[in-house]
């Protein structure tokens, strides 16, 4: 029986990954913090390994008798987090995992990066070779972590692969909850023209791609973008979400620049007082930047094949939000 070591196991993607690995017959060591919610993982019968990427000493000696490490954990984007903390978790945390994996004789290391390292896409859909263009401290730290992992893989220190997920969603996700809720309540207003491209990945498809990256020998040293089969203009995505929830979409459009100016002023006023701005420029990227990616490399080299059509995934996600009372 193969044994996997999963970081971020108590999170959204990590939880789905553990379920998929269990179905494939893996034994699982799950790296968790003391404060992590372990309820769902306990049902899977995983072995808990307590540690914290922000505390390197807590990781030392914890990776033993493991075949594959799936490094999913990261400090995600949130207002008020310092550049140093992003670096400590997303870069130095990755370094200690790589070193401990080498010491523990791990056969393959799968590093989960993000398409955010490519920032704004100038010529969509972007391949893995599109230029790096990170737009904030989070994306910079993920880029540094990716480059670090690649250096270990390509210098022969450890066998490994980088995967870059695209727009993850599905039951259990909260990142797209606000969008669904605003559409459900009739509060959503498009800022700008809504012509930017948006690309989503159903979480079950994503973890299939991550496992393939771990199991495909020829993937060593490569980068793979893992996304859904389709991308579409934001206008159409919003209409599709409204359709699956049987709600109308407002035709009101708000010009971009007044909102951008208001966001800039909010940042200036709020940040000296340590208050999170009600709106800030980074949030407007959703309305202004293309996010569309070419997944043909993963299809060809990993035999990756997304199975969940976008509409079906949106239906399942909306149903989960509704069942849990999160749309009201």
C-alpha positions in Angstrom: 0.0 0.0 0.0 1.3 3.4 -1.0 1.4 6.1 1.7 0.8 9.8 1.0 1.7 12.7 3.2 -0.8 15.6 2.6 -0.3 19.2 3.8 -3.4 21.3 4.0 -5.5 18.2 4.6 -8.1 19.9 6.7 -8.7 22.6 4.0 -11.0 22.5 1.0 -8.8 21.1 -1.7 -6.7 19.0 0.8 -9.9 17.4 2.2 -11.1 16.3 -1.3 -7.6 15.1 -2.1 -7.6 12.8 1.0 -11.0 11.4 0.1 -9.8 10.6 -3.5 -6.5 9.1 -2.2 -8.4 6.9 0.2 -10.6 5.6 -2.6 -7.5 4.7 -4.6 -6.2 2.7 -1.6 -3.6 5.0 -0.2 -2.7 5.2 3.5 -2.6 8.9 4.4 -0.5 11.0 6.8 -2.3 14.3 7.2 -0.3 17.3 8.4 -2.6 19.4 10.6 -2.3 22.1 13.2 -3.7 21.7 16.7 -6.5 24.1 15.8 -7.5 22.3 12.6 -11.0 20.9 12.1 -10.3 17.1 11.9 -13.8 15.8 11.9 -14.1 14.8 8.2 -10.5 13.4 8.2 -11.2 11.2 11.2 -14.0 9.5 9.2 -11.4 8.6 6.6 -9.1 7.0 9.1 -6.1 9.1 8.3 -3.0 9.4 10.6 -2.6 12.9 12.0 0.8 14.5 12.0 0.8 17.7 14.0 2.8 20.5 12.6 2.8 24.1 11.4 4.5 25.4 8.3 5.2 28.7 10.1 7.2 26.7 12.7 9.9 24.7 11.0 10.9 22.8 14.1 7.4 21.3 14.3 7.9 19.6 10.9 11.3 18.0 11.5 11.4 14.3 11.6 7.7 14.0 10.7 8.0 12.7 7.1 8.8 9.0 7.4 7.9 5.9 5.3 6.1 8.0 2.8 5.9 7.5 -1.0 4.4 10.8 -2.2 4.1 14.2 -0.5 1.3 16.4 -1.7 2.0 19.9 -0.6 -1.3 21.7 -0.7 -1.1 24.0 2.3 -0.5 27.7 1.9 -1.1 31.0 3.6 -3.8 32.4 1.3 -4.5 36.0 0.3 -6.1 38.1 3.0 -5.9 41.7 4.0 -3.5 42.6 6.7 -1.0 39.7 6.3 2.6 40.9 6.1 4.9 40.0 3.3 7.2 38.3 5.8 4.5 36.0 7.0 3.6 35.0 3.4 7.3 34.3 2.8 7.7 32.3 6.1 4.8 29.9 5.3 4.8 29.7 1.5 8.5 29.8 0.8 10.4 28.7 3.9 7.6 26.2 4.8 8.1 24.7 1.4 11.8 24.5 1.9 11.6 22.6 5.2 9.1 20.2 3.6 11.5 19.6 0.7 14.4 19.0 3.0 12.4 16.7 5.3 11.1 14.8 2.2 14.7 14.2 1.0 15.7 13.1 4.5 12.7 10.7 4.7 13.4 9.1 1.3 10.2 10.4 -0.4 9.8 9.1 -4.0 7.9 12.1 -5.3 6.9 15.6 -4.2 3.9 17.3 -5.7 4.0 21.0 -5.1 0.7 22.9 -5.4 1.3 26.4 -6.8 -1.3 28.7 -8.4 -2.0 30.2 -11.8 -1.8 33.5 -9.9 2.0 33.4 -10.4 1.3 34.4 -13.9 -0.9 37.3 -12.8 -2.8 39.2 -15.4 -2.9 37.1 -18.6 -2.1 39.3 -21.6 -2.8 36.7 -24.4 -5.4 34.2 -23.1 -5.5 31.2 -22.9 -2.1 31.1 -21.1 0.1 28.0 -21.3 2.5 27.0 -18.6 5.2 29.0 -20.4 3.4 32.3 -20.2 5.5 35.0 -18.3 5.5 35.3 -14.5 3.6 38.4 -13.4 2.6 38.1 -9.8 0.4 41.0 -8.6 0.6 40.9 -4.8 2.5 39.6 -1.8 0.6 36.3 -1.8 1.3 35.6 -5.5 5.0 36.7 -5.1 5.4 34.2 -2.2 3.7 31.4 -4.3 6.1 32.2 -7.2 9.1 32.0 -4.9 7.8 28.7 -3.5 7.3 27.3 -7.0 10.7 28.4 -8.2 12.3 26.8 -5.0 10.5 23.5 -5.6 11.5 23.5 -9.3 15.1 24.0 -8.4 15.1 21.0 -6.1 13.3 18.9 -8.8 15.5 20.0 -11.8 18.7 19.7 -9.9 17.9 16.1 -9.0 17.6 16.6 -5.3 14.2 15.0 -5.2 11.7 13.8 -7.9 8.8 16.2 -8.1 6.1 18.1 -10.1 4.5 21.5 -9.9 0.7 21.8 -10.4 -1.1 25.2 -10.8 -4.8 25.0 -10.0 -7.3 27.3 -11.8 -10.3 28.9 -10.0 -11.2 26.1 -7.6 -14.9 25.7 -6.7 -17.4 23.0 -5.5 -19.4 22.0 -2.4 -17.5 23.1 0.7 -15.9 26.1 -1.0 -16.4 29.6 0.4 -14.4 31.7 -1.9 -17.2 32.0 -4.4 -19.9 32.2 -1.8 -20.3 36.0 -2.0 -20.8 35.8 -5.8 -23.5 33.2 -5.5 -25.2 34.9 -2.6 -25.2 38.4 -4.3 -26.7 36.8 -7.4 -29.2 34.8 -5.4 -30.4 37.9 -3.5 -30.5 40.0 -6.7 -27.8 42.3 -5.3 -25.1 41.6 -7.9 -24.1 44.5 -10.1 -21.5 44.1 -12.9 -18.6 46.5 -12.6 -17.3 47.3 -16.1 -18.3 45.5 -19.2 -18.0 41.9 -17.9 -16.1 40.8 -21.0 -13.0 39.4 -19.1 -12.6 35.6 -19.4 -13.1 33.4 -16.3 -11.9 29.8 -15.9 -13.1 27.5 -13.2 -12.1 24.0 -12.0 -14.4 21.7 -10.1 -12.5 20.5 -7.0 -13.0 16.8 -7.8 -11.4 17.3 -11.2 -8.6 19.2 -9.6 -7.7 16.4 -7.2 -7.7 13.9 -10.0 -5.1 16.0 -11.8 -3.0 16.4 -8.6 -3.0 12.6 -8.1 -2.1 12.0 -11.8 0.9 14.4 -11.3 1.9 12.3 -8.4 1.6 9.0 -10.2 2.9 9.8 -13.7 6.6 9.0 -13.9 7.3 11.2 -17.0 5.9 14.2 -15.2 9.1 14.7 -13.2 10.4 18.3 -13.2 7.3 19.6 -15.1 4.7 22.3 -14.5 1.0 21.5 -15.2 -2.0 23.9 -15.2 -5.0 22.0 -13.9 -8.3 23.5 -14.9 -11.8 22.8 -16.2 -12.6 22.2 -19.8 -14.0 25.6 -20.5 -13.7 29.3 -19.8 -16.2 32.0 -20.6 -16.8 35.7 -20.3 -17.7 36.9 -16.8 -21.1 38.0 -18.1 -21.9 34.5 -19.2 -20.6 33.0 -16.0 -22.9 35.3 -13.9 -25.9 34.4 -16.1 -25.2 30.7 -15.8 -24.9 30.9 -12.0 -28.2 32.8 -12.0 -29.8 30.3 -14.3 -28.9 27.3 -12.1 -30.4 29.1 -9.0 -33.4 30.2 -11.1 -32.8 33.9 -10.4 -32.7 36.9 -12.7 -29.6 39.0 -13.3 -29.6 42.7 -12.9 -28.8 44.6 -16.1 -27.3 47.5 -14.2 -23.6 48.1 -14.9 -21.4 50.2 -12.8 -18.5 52.1 -14.5 -15.1 50.8 -13.3 -13.1 54.0 -12.6 -15.4 55.5 -10.0 -15.3 52.2 -8.1 -11.5 52.0 -8.5 -11.1 55.5 -7.1 -13.4 54.8 -4.2 -11.4 51.6 -3.4 -8.1 53.5 -3.5 -9.5 56.1 -1.1 -10.8 53.4 1.3 -7.3 51.8 1.4 -5.7 55.2 2.3 -8.2 55.9 5.0 -8.6 52.5 6.6 -5.1 51.0 6.6 -3.4 53.5 9.0 -6.0 52.4 11.6 -5.6 48.7 10.9 -9.1 48.4 9.5 -9.8 46.2 6.5 -11.2 48.4 3.7 -14.8 47.5 2.7 -13.5 47.6 -0.8 -10.0 47.6 -2.2 -8.4 47.6 -5.6 -7.3 43.9 -5.5 -11.0 42.8 -5.3 -11.7 44.6 -8.5 -9.4 42.2 -10.4 -12.3 39.9 -10.6 -14.0 42.3 -13.0 -10.9 43.5 -14.9 -8.4 40.7 -15.5 -8.6 37.7 -17.8 -8.2 34.3 -16.3 -8.2 31.7 -19.0 -5.7 28.9 -19.3 -4.6 26.2 -21.8 -4.7 22.7 -20.1 -3.6 20.7 -23.1 -0.3 19.8 -21.6 -1.9 18.1 -18.6 -4.3 16.4 -20.9 -1.6 15.1 -23.1 1.1 14.2 -20.6 -0.9 13.3 -17.5 -4.0 11.9 -19.3 -5.9 14.5 -17.3 -9.6 14.6 -18.3 -12.0 16.9 -16.4 -15.2 15.1 -16.0 -17.6 17.6 -14.4 -19.2 20.1 -16.9 -19.3 23.7 -15.6 -23.1 23.8 -15.4 -23.2 20.6 -13.4 -20.5 21.8 -11.0 -22.4 25.1 -10.5 -25.6 23.2 -9.7 -23.9 21.0 -7.1 -22.2 24.0 -5.5 -25.4 26.1 -5.4 -27.3 23.2 -3.9 -24.7 22.8 -1.2 -24.8 26.5 -0.4 -28.6 26.4 -0.2 -28.7 23.2 1.9 -26.4 24.8 4.4 -28.4 28.0 4.6 -25.6 30.2 3.2 -27.5 31.9 0.4 -29.9 33.8 2.7 
